[in-house]
Amino acid sequence: MSTLVNIDTWLFHLFNTTLTAPFLDLLVTVISKKGVFLGLAAIAAALFFFLGGKDMKWSVMLGLSVFFISDATSMVLKDLFARTRPCHAFEGVRLFAECGRSYSFPSSHASNVFAVMVLLTARYPAWAAAFLTAAFVVAWSRVYGGVHYPLDVLAGALLGSGLAVCVFVLDKRFRAQRLMEYLERVKFFGSQKS
């Protein structure tokens, strides 16, 4: 186990202090601002919901569901593993956002973004490259930005992806037809055709 931790620590320092560039610093600074991240996500969800058809509205509902499930699950696991963040553990960490008071493992950002992006990839495979690129960039930014180790984001990505696959499969196999009929009856989806 100590070998794995040593490799993880070495990789963290590699991404945080060695493989750096000014344009990457700027990118991570923008991505790390919570308001920017949440604002872009909210705008995208609103566009999907209000401009899309029934299928896109359902995607937003599923996306919000898997987001909150992954967030809650990652927070429980953080307290269970209680791993100190690298920005608290080491001097001289290049930090692009607040270090945070919660524990490090797994990364909630990685879990949340992979949960939503893998779900969207499963529902809209033609957009897989864009969705998964966004997920990888956010996950990488957590290491580059000094707040997580690589294993934290890997665990978060696996957690989020696993939850997304579960939600996708459950939706495909057991979609509540009565719920859909009810939502159509109360005009939740509006009068648009899917």
Secondary structure, DSSP 8 states (H G I E B T S, - for coil): -HHHHHHHHHHHHIIIIIS--HHHHHHHHHHH-HHHHHHHHHHHHHHHHHHS-HHHHHHHHHHHHHHHHHHHHHHHHHHHH----HHHHSTT---SS---SS--SS-HHHHHHHHHHHHHHHH-GGGHHHHHHHHHHHHHHHHHTTS--HHHHHHHHHHHHHHHHHHHHHHHHH--HHHHHHHHHTTTTTT---
